Amino acid sequence: MATAHLFIDYQNLHFSAWETFTSYGSAVYDSLIHPGKFGDQVLAARAARNFPELELTKIHVYRGLPSRKREPGQHARVQRQASNWTRDPRVVMSLRALKYPRDWPDEPSQEKGIDVLLAIQVVQASIESAADTLIVSTRDTDILPALELVQSTGNTALELATWKGQSELKMSPQPKSVSLDKPFYMRSRDTANYS
């Protein structure tokens, strides 16, 4: 059976789900996504569209890591989530330290380098033919040049996965894509208590 790797821009996926599927005033943490469950739902959405069957062998997750010193509680929660998610042997976490502005906490911390790391590793997976298909889940247009490179090499097939109702990356030619609606979202949620 043909293989696939899934690449997830976690904050992008998580916040997009929160914007799309939760009611006004819902807490962001109520829409956590479990990467393994999400991967299974991407495969289910592909099957519903009669795409060829794939074995999802790796799920790469890219996420910011709060500072242990500045946000010890949030740092510990992210570490517990990563520990739980990597019980699924397909899940590989890539955590990068958040950047804090001088006037933090009045200004929020930011992820820096997540999109670049994801882009580099998607290109690397394509060059190495690590899987037959590379599925990318992000709405971040900064990654487009890397995806265009992957598509132009022809080493691997490229697909996109997003939430229904959210914008999708536009490319030429446009790769195959699946849009996951609310039932897929509900089956992707991580309902564990990490407090």
Secondary structure, 3 states (H helix, E strand, C coil): CCEEEEEEEHHHHHHHHHHHHCCCCCCHHHHCECHHHHHHHHHHHHHHCCCCCCEEEEEEEEEEECCCCCCHHHHHHHHHHHHHHCCCCCEEEEEEECECCCCCCCCCCECCCHHHHHHHHHHHHHHCCCCCEEEEECCCHHHHHHHHHHHHHCCCEEEEEEECCCCCCCCCCCCEEEEECHHHHHHHECCCCCC
